[in-house]
Amino acid sequence: MENLIEKFYTALNNRDAKTMISCYHDDVIFKDPAFGKLKGDKAKAMWQMLCKNAQNFKVEFSLIKANNHNGSAHWEAWYTFSKTGKSVHNKIDAQFEFKDGKIIKHIDHFNLHKWASQALGWKGVLLGGTGFFKKKLIGQTNKMLDKFMAS
């Protein structure tokens, strides 16, 4: 399963959503602070959208550990946040669960306040740590994802 995680993040660095999606079980559940909880096709479409729209994007991954049931990894992403043109360096810890040789559950943990401070500047510094901000962000990212999936 360590090879599966490596394959996933190598594909992400190459912006190869098709390969990333091949690592996911059809019933996958993905969760992170920016998108909230996504299931199945919606989780897969999120990676398609991110790979398609990524600017100045680079990923490094490390600390991969896995057995047949679950795993973890640390990954870091560098990119330009498209809405503001600001540079972001996000540090993420991921947890995985596996079923039928694929990822069935993927949870990414990162500091949303730190991310918002980088991506949004002073607005992120002021509001990025609030529940209001998180709820609004999840609403916006899911609306973008729905629009992407409809096109």
PyRosetta script that sets phi, psi and omega in degrees:
from pyrosetta import init, pose_from_sequence

init()
pose = pose_from_sequence("MENLIEKFYTALNNRDAKTMISCYHDDVIFKDPAFGKLKGDKAKAMWQMLCKNAQNFKVEFSLIKANNHNGSAHWEAWYTFSKTGKSVHNKIDAQFEFKDGKIIKHIDHFNLHKWASQALGWKGVLLGGTGFFKKKLIGQTNKMLDKFMAS")
pose.set_psi(1, -23.3)
pose.set_omega(1, 175.2)
pose.set_phi(2, -60.7)
pose.set_psi(2, -39.2)
pose.set_omega(2, 178.3)
pose.set_phi(3, -62.9)
pose.set_psi(3, -35.7)
pose.set_omega(3, 178.8)
pose.set_phi(4, -64.6)
pose.set_psi(4, -43.0)
pose.set_omega(4, 178.3)
pose.set_phi(5, -64.7)
pose.set_psi(5, -43.2)
pose.set_omega(5, 177.2)
pose.set_phi(6, -60.5)
pose.set_psi(6, -43.8)
pose.set_omega(6, 178.7)
pose.set_phi(7, -59.4)
pose.set_psi(7, -43.9)
pose.set_omega(7, -179.5)
pose.set_phi(8, -59.6)
pose.set_psi(8, -50.8)
pose.set_omega(8, -176.4)
pose.set_phi(9, -75.4)
pose.set_psi(9, -30.2)
pose.set_omega(9, 173.4)
pose.set_phi(10, -63.6)
pose.set_psi(10, -43.3)
pose.set_omega(10, 177.7)
pose.set_phi(11, -63.8)
pose.set_psi(11, -39.5)
pose.set_omega(11, 178.1)
pose.set_phi(12, -61.7)
pose.set_psi(12, -46.0)
pose.set_omega(12, 179.3)
pose.set_phi(13, -60.5)
pose.set_psi(13, -33.6)
pose.set_omega(13, 178.9)
pose.set_phi(14, -86.7)
pose.set_psi(14, 1.5)
pose.set_omega(14, -177.4)
pose.set_phi(15, 55.3)
pose.set_psi(15, 42.7)
pose.set_omega(15, -178.8)
pose.set_phi(16, -105.6)
pose.set_psi(16, 81.8)
pose.set_omega(16, -176.1)
pose.set_phi(17, -63.0)
pose.set_psi(17, -33.8)
pose.set_omega(17, -178.8)
pose.set_phi(18, -59.9)
pose.set_psi(18, -45.3)
pose.set_omega(18, 178.5)
pose.set_phi(19, -68.2)
pose.set_psi(19, -40.6)
pose.set_omega(19, 178.1)
pose.set_phi(20, -57.8)
pose.set_psi(20, -47.9)
pose.set_omega(20, -177.9)
pose.set_phi(21, -63.2)
pose.set_psi(21, -32.1)
pose.set_omega(21, 178.2)
pose.set_phi(22, -65.5)
pose.set_psi(22, -18.2)
pose.set_omega(22, 178.4)
pose.set_phi(23, -83.7)
pose.set_psi(23, -14.6)
pose.set_omega(23, -176.6)
pose.set_phi(24, -93.9)
pose.set_psi(24, 137.9)
pose.set_omega(24, 170.7)
pose.set_phi(25, -68.3)
pose.set_psi(25, 151.0)
pose.set_omega(25, 179.4)
pose.set_phi(26, -58.7)
pose.set_psi(26, -29.3)
pose.set_omega(26, -178.8)
pose.set_phi(27, -98.9)
pose.set_psi(27, 26.0)
pose.set_omega(27, -175.8)
pose.set_phi(28, -58.8)
pose.set_psi(28, 147.1)
pose.set_omega(28, 170.5)
pose.set_phi(29, -120.2)
pose.set_psi(29, 125.7)
pose.set_omega(29, 176.9)
pose.set_phi(30, -117.1)
pose.set_psi(30, 143.3)
pose.set_omega(30, 178.0)
pose.set_phi(31, -146.5)
pose.set_psi(31, 135.6)
pose.set_omega(31, 171.8)
pose.set_phi(32, -154.8)
pose.set_psi(32, 170.1)
pose.set_omega(32, -176.8)
pose.set_phi(33, -67.1)
pose.set_psi(33, -21.5)
pose.set_omega(33, -175.8)
pose.set_phi(34, -91.0)
pose.set_psi(34, -33.3)
pose.set_omega(34, -177.7)
pose.set_phi(35, -109.3)
pose.set_psi(35, -13.4)
pose.set_omega(35, -175.1)
pose.set_phi(36, 74.2)
pose.set_psi(36, -143.4)
pose.set_omega(36, -176.2)
pose.set_phi(37, -100.8)
pose.set_psi(37, 124.2)
pose.set_omega(37, 178.3)
pose.set_phi(38, -122.3)
pose.set_psi(38, 142.4)
pose.set_omega(38, -179.4)
pose.set_phi(39, -121.6)
pose.set_psi(39, 146.4)
pose.set_omega(39, 170.7)
pose.set_phi(40, 51.4)
pose.set_psi(40, -123.9)
pose.set_omega(40, -175.5)
pose.set_phi(41, -60.2)
pose.set_psi(41, -31.0)
pose.set_omega(41, 179.9)
pose.set_phi(42, -67.6)
pose.set_psi(42, -39.7)
pose.set_omega(42, 177.0)
pose.set_phi(43, -64.9)
pose.set_psi(43, -40.9)
pose.set_omega(43, 179.6)
pose.set_phi(44, -66.2)
pose.set_psi(44, -42.1)
pose.set_omega(44, -179.6)
pose.set_phi(45, -64.6)
pose.set_psi(45, -31.7)
pose.set_omega(45, 178.2)
pose.set_phi(46, -58.7)
pose.set_psi(46, -44.9)
pose.set_omega(46, 179.6)
pose.set_phi(47, -66.8)
pose.set_psi(47, -36.8)
pose.set_omega(47, 176.7)
pose.set_phi(48, -61.0)
pose.set_psi(48, -46.1)
pose.set_omega(48, -179.8)
pose.set_phi(49, -62.9)
pose.set_psi(49, -46.8)
pose.set_omega(49, -178.2)
pose.set_phi(50, -65.1)
pose.set_psi(50, -41.6)
pose.set_omega(50, 179.2)
pose.set_phi(51, -65.6)
pose.set_psi(51, -39.3)
pose.set_omega(51, -179.1)
pose.set_phi(52, -67.4)
pose.set_psi(52, -39.2)
pose.set_omega(52, -172.4)
pose.set_phi(53, -97.3)
pose.set_psi(53, -3.6)
pose.set_omega(53, -175.1)
pose.set_phi(54, -62.5)
pose.set_psi(54, 137.8)
pose.set_omega(54, 178.3)
pose.set_phi(55, -123.0)
pose.set_psi(55, 133.2)
pose.set_omega(55, 179.2)
pose.set_phi(56, 49.7)
pose.set_psi(56, 49.8)
pose.set_omega(56, -168.0)
pose.set_phi(57, -98.1)
pose.set_psi(57, 134.5)
pose.set_omega(57, 175.8)
pose.set_phi(58, -148.7)
pose.set_psi(58, 142.2)
pose.set_omega(58, 178.8)
pose.set_phi(59, -128.9)
pose.set_psi(59, 140.3)
pose.set_omega(59, 168.9)
pose.set_phi(60, -127.4)
pose.set_psi(60, 141.7)
pose.set_omega(60, -179.4)
pose.set_phi(61, -132.9)
pose.set_psi(61, 153.5)
pose.set_omega(61, -177.2)
pose.set_phi(62, -159.5)
pose.set_psi(62, -179.1)
pose.set_omega(62, 174.8)
pose.set_phi(63, 53.9)
pose.set_psi(63, 37.8)
pose.set_omega(63, -180.0)
pose.set_phi(64, -75.4)
pose.set_psi(64, 126.9)
pose.set_omega(64, 176.2)
pose.set_phi(65, -136.2)
pose.set_psi(65, 138.0)
pose.set_omega(65, 179.2)
pose.set_phi(66, -162.4)
pose.set_psi(66, 152.2)
pose.set_omega(66, 167.1)
pose.set_phi(67, -126.3)
pose.set_psi(67, -163.0)
pose.set_omega(67, -177.0)
pose.set_phi(68, -73.5)
pose.set_psi(68, -12.9)
pose.set_omega(68, -174.2)
pose.set_phi(69, -109.6)
pose.set_psi(69, -40.0)
pose.set_omega(69, -178.0)
pose.set_phi(70, -150.6)
pose.set_psi(70, 169.0)
pose.set_omega(70, -178.4)
pose.set_phi(71, -162.1)
pose.set_psi(71, 178.5)
pose.set_omega(71, 179.8)
pose.set_phi(72, -153.6)
pose.set_psi(72, 161.7)
pose.set_omega(72, 177.1)
pose.set_phi(73, -159.5)
pose.set_psi(73, 158.3)
pose.set_omega(73, 171.2)
pose.set_phi(74, -112.0)
pose.set_psi(74, 135.4)
pose.set_omega(74, 175.3)
pose.set_phi(75, -142.3)
pose.set_psi(75, 153.3)
pose.set_omega(75, -179.5)
pose.set_phi(76, -129.3)
pose.set_psi(76, 139.0)
pose.set_omega(76, 180.0)
pose.set_phi(77, -123.5)
pose.set_psi(77, 137.1)
pose.set_omega(77, 173.9)
pose.set_phi(78, -118.6)
pose.set_psi(78, 130.5)
pose.set_omega(78, 179.4)
pose.set_phi(79, -165.1)
pose.set_psi(79, 169.1)
pose.set_omega(79, 174.0)
pose.set_phi(80, -96.9)
pose.set_psi(80, 124.4)
pose.set_omega(80, 177.8)
pose.set_phi(81, -73.9)
pose.set_psi(81, 117.7)
pose.set_omega(81, -169.2)
pose.set_phi(82, -62.7)
pose.set_psi(82, -34.8)
pose.set_omega(82, -176.8)
pose.set_phi(83, -68.7)
pose.set_psi(83, -28.8)
pose.set_omega(83, -175.7)
pose.set_phi(84, -120.0)
pose.set_psi(84, -16.0)
pose.set_omega(84, -176.6)
pose.set_phi(85, 76.9)
pose.set_psi(85, 9.6)
pose.set_omega(85, -178.3)
pose.set_phi(86, -86.4)
pose.set_psi(86, 148.5)
pose.set_omega(86, 178.0)
pose.set_phi(87, -80.5)
pose.set_psi(87, 137.8)
pose.set_omega(87, 180.0)
pose.set_phi(88, -124.8)
pose.set_psi(88, 138.1)
pose.set_omega(88, 170.1)
pose.set_phi(89, -126.2)
pose.set_psi(89, 101.5)
pose.set_omega(89, -175.5)
pose.set_phi(90, -103.1)
pose.set_psi(90, 131.3)
pose.set_omega(90, 178.6)
pose.set_phi(91, -107.2)
pose.set_psi(91, 121.3)
pose.set_omega(91, -170.2)
pose.set_phi(92, -127.3)
pose.set_psi(92, 137.4)
pose.set_omega(92, 171.0)
pose.set_phi(93, -109.2)
pose.set_psi(93, 127.8)
pose.set_omega(93, -175.6)
pose.set_phi(94, -113.5)
pose.set_psi(94, 143.8)
pose.set_omega(94, 173.4)
pose.set_phi(95, -122.2)
pose.set_psi(95, 141.2)
pose.set_omega(95, -177.3)
pose.set_phi(96, -130.0)
pose.set_psi(96, 150.3)
pose.set_omega(96, 165.9)
pose.set_phi(97, -126.2)
pose.set_psi(97, 146.4)
pose.set_omega(97, -174.9)
pose.set_phi(98, -119.4)
pose.set_psi(98, 149.4)
pose.set_omega(98, 174.7)
pose.set_phi(99, -150.4)
pose.set_psi(99, 133.5)
pose.set_omega(99, 179.1)
pose.set_phi(100, 54.6)
pose.set_psi(100, 35.0)
pose.set_omega(100, 177.0)
pose.set_phi(101, 76.6)
pose.set_psi(101, 13.8)
pose.set_omega(101, -179.6)
pose.set_phi(102, -133.0)
pose.set_psi(102, 169.2)
pose.set_omega(102, 178.4)
pose.set_phi(103, -80.1)
pose.set_psi(103, 118.7)
pose.set_omega(103, 178.6)
pose.set_phi(104, -100.2)
pose.set_psi(104, -25.5)
pose.set_omega(104, 179.0)
pose.set_phi(105, -141.8)
pose.set_psi(105, 132.8)
pose.set_omega(105, -178.5)
pose.set_phi(106, -138.5)
pose.set_psi(106, 114.4)
pose.set_omega(106, 179.3)
pose.set_phi(107, -119.1)
pose.set_psi(107, 122.1)
pose.set_omega(107, 176.9)
pose.set_phi(108, -103.7)
pose.set_psi(108, 130.9)
pose.set_omega(108, 177.6)
pose.set_phi(109, -114.1)
pose.set_psi(109, 128.0)
pose.set_omega(109, 172.0)
pose.set_phi(110, -152.8)
pose.set_psi(110, 164.1)
pose.set_omega(110, -178.1)
pose.set_phi(111, -80.1)
pose.set_psi(111, 102.5)
pose.set_omega(111, -176.6)
pose.set_phi(112, -63.4)
pose.set_psi(112, -37.0)
pose.set_omega(112, 179.4)
pose.set_phi(113, -63.6)
pose.set_psi(113, -43.8)
pose.set_omega(113, 178.8)
pose.set_phi(114, -64.3)
pose.set_psi(114, -43.1)
pose.set_omega(114, 177.7)
pose.set_phi(115, -59.9)
pose.set_psi(115, -48.9)
pose.set_omega(115, -178.1)
pose.set_phi(116, -61.7)
pose.set_psi(116, -37.5)
pose.set_omega(116, 178.7)
pose.set_phi(117, -61.6)
pose.set_psi(117, -40.4)
pose.set_omega(117, 178.9)
pose.set_phi(118, -73.6)
pose.set_psi(118, -46.9)
pose.set_omega(118, -173.1)
pose.set_phi(119, -73.3)
pose.set_psi(119, -34.3)
pose.set_omega(119, -171.6)
pose.set_phi(120, -115.8)
pose.set_psi(120, -4.9)
pose.set_omega(120, 179.7)
pose.set_phi(121, 72.3)
pose.set_psi(121, -140.0)
pose.set_omega(121, -173.3)
pose.set_phi(122, -60.5)
pose.set_psi(122, -32.7)
pose.set_omega(122, 177.5)
pose.set_phi(123, -63.7)
pose.set_psi(123, -40.1)
pose.set_omega(123, 177.8)
pose.set_phi(124, -67.7)
pose.set_psi(124, -36.9)
pose.set_omega(124, 177.3)
pose.set_phi(125, -61.6)
pose.set_psi(125, -45.3)
pose.set_omega(125, -177.3)
pose.set_phi(126, -73.3)
pose.set_psi(126, -42.8)
pose.set_omega(126, -169.7)
pose.set_phi(127, -109.5)
pose.set_psi(127, -16.0)
pose.set_omega(127, -170.6)
pose.set_phi(128, -60.1)
pose.set_psi(128, -20.3)
pose.set_omega(128, -179.3)
pose.set_phi(129, -95.2)
pose.set_psi(129, 4.5)
pose.set_omega(129, -174.8)
pose.set_phi(130, -95.8)
pose.set_psi(130, 153.4)
pose.set_omega(130, 175.2)
pose.set_phi(131, -64.1)
pose.set_psi(131, -35.5)
pose.set_omega(131, 176.9)
pose.set_phi(132, -57.3)
pose.set_psi(132, -47.5)
pose.set_omega(132, -179.5)
pose.set_phi(133, -61.8)
pose.set_psi(133, -46.7)
pose.set_omega(133, -178.3)
pose.set_phi(134, -59.7)
pose.set_psi(134, -44.9)
pose.set_omega(134, -179.9)
pose.set_phi(135, -63.0)
pose.set_psi(135, -43.4)
pose.set_omega(135, 179.8)
pose.set_phi(136, -65.3)
pose.set_psi(136, -43.2)
pose.set_omega(136, 179.6)
pose.set_phi(137, -61.3)
pose.set_psi(137, -47.4)
pose.set_omega(137, 179.5)
pose.set_phi(138, -60.3)
pose.set_psi(138, -39.6)
pose.set_omega(138, 176.5)
pose.set_phi(139, -61.5)
pose.set_psi(139, -44.7)
pose.set_omega(139, -179.4)
pose.set_phi(140, -67.7)
pose.set_psi(140, -43.9)
pose.set_omega(140, -177.9)
pose.set_phi(141, -66.8)
pose.set_psi(141, -37.5)
pose.set_omega(141, 179.0)
pose.set_phi(142, -70.7)
pose.set_psi(142, -33.8)
pose.set_omega(142, 175.2)
pose.set_phi(143, -65.1)
pose.set_psi(143, -44.0)
pose.set_omega(143, 176.2)
pose.set_phi(144, -60.1)
pose.set_psi(144, -42.2)
pose.set_omega(144, -178.8)
pose.set_phi(145, -65.7)
pose.set_psi(145, -43.1)
pose.set_omega(145, 177.3)
pose.set_phi(146, -60.4)
pose.set_psi(146, -41.6)
pose.set_omega(146, 178.7)
pose.set_phi(147, -64.9)
pose.set_psi(147, -42.2)
pose.set_omega(147, 178.3)
pose.set_phi(148, -61.9)
pose.set_psi(148, -43.5)
pose.set_omega(148, -178.4)
pose.set_phi(149, -67.9)
pose.set_psi(149, -30.1)
pose.set_omega(149, -179.2)
pose.set_phi(150, -76.9)
pose.set_psi(150, -22.0)
pose.set_omega(150, -177.4)
pose.set_phi(151, -84.8)
pose.dump_pdb("model.pdb")
